[in-house]
Amino acid sequence: MPEERLLARRLELLGLHTVEGIRVTDNRSVMVSLSPRGVLRIHRGYARAPDRILKAVVRFVAPRTPRALRRAAEHEILSFRPEDHAIGPARRRRSGDRAQPGDVERIERLAQLFAEHNGRHFGGSLPALPFRLSGRMRTRLGQLCIRHETGEPYEITLSRGHIDRHGWAEASHTLLHEMIHLWQHQSGHAVDHGPTFRRKAEELGIAGSARRTVRARASRDRAARID
């Protein structure tokens, strides 16, 4: 597509030589991310960003960029609104789902946990899906998103507030819950919280129900739904 070719050419001219490929997206919660396989995922609107923004992208994904410079590059990237520059009809904006500082680090941590769980519990058989962070989830911790038209999973969504309030141990538990659903789909089982889910959850040592109690760092316990 035109945006992909344009972005690849511009980023290459600005010094990007450390990725395996570029994939343009319409993901508004994570504008720029690098997959475990080294593929740069970037919102298509960045094809029309000024050079200073794309230079920040190059700094951000460079493997040896110091942490402080990487964080500064992230703020520079988020200062541009790519959805205002994307060709085609605008999608309805969902309040609370705009990218936030630190989202890329959260996504990278989730991808790392996914790879670890996949190797340890599923023999590396599960396909890597994109992650999305939601600021709208209030009673849900996470969700495996499945297309109604095809029945195929297309992303894993986790509550940003869940990660920040409850910590990475709880977020890892939630991620493993969603990965069991992905395993159900891959294995030809119904994606639900029935006997197959409960047996697999017991095998992996996590709660085998749709709801579980999580402890907020400075709050009372509450039960939240995991889809």
ZAZALO-960053 format. One record per residue (C-alpha): residue in three letters; x, y negated, z. Coordinates in steps of 0.05 Angstrom, whole numbers, plus 5000, padded with zeros to 4 digits. Layout:
N
residuo=ALA | x=X | y=Y | z=Z .
...
//
This chain:
227
residuo=MET | x=5000 | y=5000 | z=5000 .
residuo=PRO | x=5024 | y=4928 | z=4988 .
residuo=GLU | x=5033 | y=4910 | z=5062 .
residuo=GLU | x=5076 | y=4972 | z=5074 .
residuo=ARG | x=5122 | y=4958 | z=5015 .
residuo=LEU | x=5126 | y=4884 | z=5033 .
residuo=LEU | x=5142 | y=4898 | z=5106 .
residuo=ALA | x=5194 | y=4951 | z=5089 .
residuo=ARG | x=5230 | y=4904 | z=5041 .
residuo=ARG | x=5228 | y=4844 | z=5088 .
residuo=LEU | x=5251 | y=4884 | z=5149 .
residuo=GLU | x=5307 | y=4916 | z=5109 .
residuo=LEU | x=5332 | y=4847 | z=5087 .
residuo=LEU | x=5330 | y=4825 | z=5160 .
residuo=GLY | x=5374 | y=4882 | z=5182 .
residuo=LEU | x=5327 | y=4941 | z=5198 .
residuo=HIS | x=5365 | y=5005 | z=5182 .
residuo=THR | x=5351 | y=5049 | z=5243 .
residuo=VAL | x=5282 | y=5077 | z=5229 .
residuo=GLU | x=5260 | y=5139 | z=5190 .
residuo=GLY | x=5201 | y=5104 | z=5158 .
residuo=ILE | x=5147 | y=5050 | z=5165 .
residuo=ARG | x=5072 | y=5061 | z=5174 .
residuo=VAL | x=5024 | y=5002 | z=5174 .
residuo=THR | x=4964 | y=5005 | z=5221 .
residuo=ASP | x=4904 | y=4965 | z=5245 .
residuo=ASN | x=4918 | y=4981 | z=5318 .
residuo=ARG | x=4905 | y=4918 | z=5358 .
residuo=SER | x=4924 | y=4946 | z=5426 .
residuo=VAL | x=4995 | y=4965 | z=5406 .
residuo=MET | x=5020 | y=4921 | z=5349 .
residuo=VAL | x=5089 | y=4952 | z=5342 .
residuo=SER | x=5114 | y=5019 | z=5366 .
residuo=LEU | x=5167 | y=5071 | z=5348 .
residuo=SER | x=5147 | y=5144 | z=5345 .
residuo=PRO | x=5191 | y=5199 | z=5375 .
residuo=ARG | x=5210 | y=5216 | z=5303 .
residuo=GLY | x=5234 | y=5146 | z=5289 .
residuo=VAL | x=5175 | y=5121 | z=5248 .
residuo=LEU | x=5159 | y=5048 | z=5259 .
residuo=ARG | x=5085 | y=5035 | z=5267 .
residuo=ILE | x=5068 | y=4962 | z=5256 .
residuo=HIS | x=5003 | y=4923 | z=5245 .
residuo=ARG | x=4995 | y=4906 | z=5172 .
residuo=GLY | x=4986 | y=4832 | z=5187 .
residuo=TYR | x=5060 | y=4826 | z=5204 .
residuo=ALA | x=5073 | y=4829 | z=5129 .
residuo=ARG | x=5057 | y=4754 | z=5131 .
residuo=ALA | x=5094 | y=4738 | z=5195 .
residuo=PRO | x=5151 | y=4687 | z=5193 .
residuo=ASP | x=5222 | y=4714 | z=5192 .
residuo=ARG | x=5234 | y=4698 | z=5266 .
residuo=ILE | x=5178 | y=4747 | z=5285 .
residuo=LEU | x=5205 | y=4802 | z=5241 .
residuo=LYS | x=5275 | y=4790 | z=5267 .
residuo=ALA | x=5245 | y=4802 | z=5336 .
residuo=VAL | x=5217 | y=4868 | z=5310 .
residuo=VAL | x=5286 | y=4888 | z=5286 .
residuo=ARG | x=5316 | y=4871 | z=5354 .
residuo=PHE | x=5261 | y=4907 | z=5391 .
residuo=VAL | x=5270 | y=4975 | z=5356 .
residuo=ALA | x=5346 | y=4973 | z=5353 .
residuo=PRO | x=5370 | y=5029 | z=5399 .
residuo=ARG | x=5424 | y=4988 | z=5434 .
residuo=THR | x=5386 | y=4924 | z=5447 .
residuo=PRO | x=5394 | y=4905 | z=5521 .
residuo=ARG | x=5331 | y=4910 | z=5563 .
residuo=ALA | x=5325 | y=4835 | z=5574 .
residuo=LEU | x=5332 | y=4820 | z=5500 .
residuo=ARG | x=5282 | y=4874 | z=5484 .
residuo=ARG | x=5231 | y=4845 | z=5531 .
residuo=ALA | x=5242 | y=4776 | z=5500 .
residuo=ALA | x=5233 | y=4805 | z=5431 .
residuo=GLU | x=5167 | y=4837 | z=5453 .
residuo=HIS | x=5141 | y=4769 | z=5477 .
residuo=GLU | x=5162 | y=4739 | z=5410 .
residuo=ILE | x=5125 | y=4794 | z=5372 .
residuo=LEU | x=5062 | y=4785 | z=5413 .
residuo=SER | x=5062 | y=4709 | z=5401 .
residuo=PHE | x=5040 | y=4724 | z=5329 .
residuo=ARG | x=4968 | y=4744 | z=5315 .
residuo=PRO | x=4973 | y=4794 | z=5258 .
residuo=GLU | x=4898 | y=4807 | z=5255 .
residuo=ASP | x=4889 | y=4735 | z=5230 .
residuo=HIS | x=4935 | y=4749 | z=5171 .
residuo=ALA | x=4912 | y=4819 | z=5149 .
residuo=ILE | x=4880 | y=4825 | z=5081 .
residuo=GLY | x=4810 | y=4853 | z=5080 .
residuo=PRO | x=4748 | y=4846 | z=5124 .
residuo=ALA | x=4762 | y=4830 | z=5197 .
residuo=ARG | x=4744 | y=4882 | z=5247 .
residuo=ARG | x=4702 | y=4862 | z=5307 .
residuo=ARG | x=4749 | y=4845 | z=5363 .
residuo=ARG | x=4740 | y=4885 | z=5427 .
residuo=SER | x=4750 | y=4842 | z=5488 .
residuo=GLY | x=4802 | y=4870 | z=5535 .
residuo=ASP | x=4838 | y=4912 | z=5483 .
residuo=ARG | x=4889 | y=4860 | z=5459 .
residuo=ALA | x=4961 | y=4879 | z=5467 .
residuo=GLN | x=4993 | y=4861 | z=5533 .
residuo=PRO | x=5067 | y=4852 | z=5553 .
residuo=GLY | x=5096 | y=4919 | z=5572 .
residuo=ASP | x=5048 | y=4959 | z=5527 .
residuo=VAL | x=5104 | y=4985 | z=5483 .
residuo=GLU | x=5142 | y=5012 | z=5543 .
residuo=ARG | x=5077 | y=5044 | z=5568 .
residuo=ILE | x=5065 | y=5077 | z=5500 .
residuo=GLU | x=5137 | y=5101 | z=5497 .
residuo=ARG | x=5131 | y=5132 | z=5567 .
residuo=LEU | x=5066 | y=5167 | z=5546 .
residuo=ALA | x=5099 | y=5194 | z=5483 .
residuo=GLN | x=5157 | y=5221 | z=5525 .
residuo=LEU | x=5108 | y=5254 | z=5574 .
residuo=PHE | x=5069 | y=5283 | z=5516 .
residuo=ALA | x=5132 | y=5315 | z=5487 .
residuo=GLU | x=5152 | y=5343 | z=5555 .
residuo=HIS | x=5082 | y=5372 | z=5569 .
residuo=ASN | x=5077 | y=5399 | z=5498 .
residuo=GLY | x=5142 | y=5437 | z=5503 .
residuo=ARG | x=5131 | y=5462 | z=5574 .
residuo=HIS | x=5058 | y=5481 | z=5571 .
residuo=PHE | x=5039 | y=5490 | z=5498 .
residuo=GLY | x=5102 | y=5515 | z=5464 .
residuo=GLY | x=5108 | y=5451 | z=5424 .
residuo=SER | x=5046 | y=5470 | z=5384 .
residuo=LEU | x=5004 | y=5407 | z=5394 .
residuo=PRO | x=5007 | y=5352 | z=5340 .
residuo=ALA | x=5033 | y=5285 | z=5364 .
residuo=LEU | x=4976 | y=5234 | z=5362 .
residuo=PRO | x=4980 | y=5158 | z=5368 .
residuo=PHE | x=4966 | y=5128 | z=5436 .
residuo=ARG | x=4921 | y=5069 | z=5450 .
residuo=LEU | x=4916 | y=5030 | z=5516 .
residuo=SER | x=4848 | y=5004 | z=5535 .
residuo=GLY | x=4832 | y=4945 | z=5579 .
residuo=ARG | x=4758 | y=4960 | z=5576 .
residuo=MET | x=4755 | y=5027 | z=5611 .
residuo=ARG | x=4725 | y=5019 | z=5680 .
residuo=THR | x=4700 | y=5088 | z=5699 .
residuo=ARG | x=4742 | y=5129 | z=5651 .
residuo=LEU | x=4816 | y=5144 | z=5658 .
residuo=GLY | x=4829 | y=5173 | z=5589 .
residuo=GLN | x=4797 | y=5202 | z=5526 .
residuo=LEU | x=4815 | y=5245 | z=5467 .
residuo=CYS | x=4784 | y=5207 | z=5409 .
residuo=ILE | x=4752 | y=5251 | z=5354 .
residuo=ARG | x=4724 | y=5227 | z=5288 .
residuo=HIS | x=4650 | y=5241 | z=5283 .
residuo=GLU | x=4655 | y=5250 | z=5207 .
residuo=THR | x=4709 | y=5304 | z=5207 .
residuo=GLY | x=4713 | y=5329 | z=5278 .
residuo=GLU | x=4788 | y=5315 | z=5278 .
residuo=PRO | x=4825 | y=5283 | z=5337 .
residuo=TYR | x=4859 | y=5218 | z=5316 .
residuo=GLU | x=4886 | y=5186 | z=5380 .
residuo=ILE | x=4892 | y=5191 | z=5455 .
residuo=THR | x=4867 | y=5131 | z=5495 .
residuo=LEU | x=4887 | y=5117 | z=5567 .
residuo=SER | x=4864 | y=5061 | z=5612 .
residuo=ARG | x=4918 | y=5009 | z=5621 .
residuo=GLY | x=4890 | y=4994 | z=5690 .
residuo=HIS | x=4895 | y=5067 | z=5709 .
residuo=ILE | x=4969 | y=5069 | z=5693 .
residuo=ASP | x=4983 | y=5004 | z=5730 .
residuo=ARG | x=4940 | y=5018 | z=5791 .
residuo=HIS | x=4952 | y=5092 | z=5801 .
residuo=GLY | x=5022 | y=5102 | z=5775 .
residuo=TRP | x=5055 | y=5150 | z=5727 .
residuo=ALA | x=5043 | y=5214 | z=5765 .
residuo=GLU | x=4968 | y=5204 | z=5760 .
residuo=ALA | x=4973 | y=5180 | z=5688 .
residuo=SER | x=5013 | y=5243 | z=5671 .
residuo=HIS | x=4956 | y=5285 | z=5701 .
residuo=THR | x=4906 | y=5248 | z=5658 .
residuo=LEU | x=4948 | y=5257 | z=5596 .
residuo=LEU | x=4954 | y=5332 | z=5609 .
residuo=HIS | x=4878 | y=5334 | z=5615 .
residuo=GLU | x=4871 | y=5304 | z=5546 .
residuo=MET | x=4923 | y=5350 | z=5518 .
residuo=ILE | x=4882 | y=5410 | z=5541 .
residuo=HIS | x=4825 | y=5382 | z=5500 .
residuo=LEU | x=4873 | y=5376 | z=5441 .
residuo=TRP | x=4894 | y=5448 | z=5453 .
residuo=GLN | x=4820 | y=5469 | z=5454 .
residuo=HIS | x=4811 | y=5437 | z=5386 .
residuo=GLN | x=4874 | y=5468 | z=5357 .
residuo=SER | x=4854 | y=5536 | z=5384 .
residuo=GLY | x=4783 | y=5534 | z=5356 .
residuo=HIS | x=4748 | y=5525 | z=5423 .
residuo=ALA | x=4694 | y=5475 | z=5439 .
residuo=VAL | x=4724 | y=5410 | z=5465 .
residuo=ASP | x=4689 | y=5407 | z=5532 .
residuo=HIS | x=4698 | y=5419 | z=5607 .
residuo=GLY | x=4671 | y=5490 | z=5605 .
residuo=PRO | x=4703 | y=5556 | z=5626 .
residuo=THR | x=4759 | y=5552 | z=5574 .
residuo=PHE | x=4780 | y=5483 | z=5599 .
residuo=ARG | x=4776 | y=5503 | z=5672 .
residuo=ARG | x=4819 | y=5566 | z=5662 .
residuo=LYS | x=4872 | y=5526 | z=5624 .
residuo=ALA | x=4871 | y=5471 | z=5676 .
residuo=GLU | x=4880 | y=5521 | z=5732 .
residuo=GLU | x=4937 | y=5553 | z=5694 .
residuo=LEU | x=4972 | y=5485 | z=5688 .
residuo=GLY | x=4956 | y=5464 | z=5759 .
residuo=ILE | x=4911 | y=5404 | z=5746 .
residuo=ALA | x=4839 | y=5388 | z=5764 .
residuo=GLY | x=4791 | y=5428 | z=5721 .
residuo=SER | x=4733 | y=5379 | z=5720 .
residuo=ALA | x=4709 | y=5318 | z=5683 .
residuo=ARG | x=4717 | y=5275 | z=5745 .
residuo=ARG | x=4772 | y=5271 | z=5796 .
residuo=THR | x=4791 | y=5226 | z=5854 .
residuo=VAL | x=4850 | y=5180 | z=5844 .
residuo=ARG | x=4883 | y=5137 | z=5896 .
residuo=ALA | x=4896 | y=5065 | z=5878 .
residuo=ARG | x=4959 | y=5035 | z=5907 .
residuo=ALA | x=4923 | y=4982 | z=5948 .
residuo=SER | x=4851 | y=5006 | z=5947 .
residuo=ARG | x=4805 | y=5061 | z=5969 .
residuo=ASP | x=4799 | y=5127 | z=5933 .
residuo=ARG | x=4750 | y=5130 | z=5875 .
residuo=ALA | x=4725 | y=5183 | z=5829 .
residuo=ALA | x=4735 | y=5169 | z=5755 .
residuo=ARG | x=4715 | y=5205 | z=5692 .
residuo=ILE | x=4765 | y=5235 | z=5644 .
residuo=ASP | x=4737 | y=5254 | z=5576 .
//
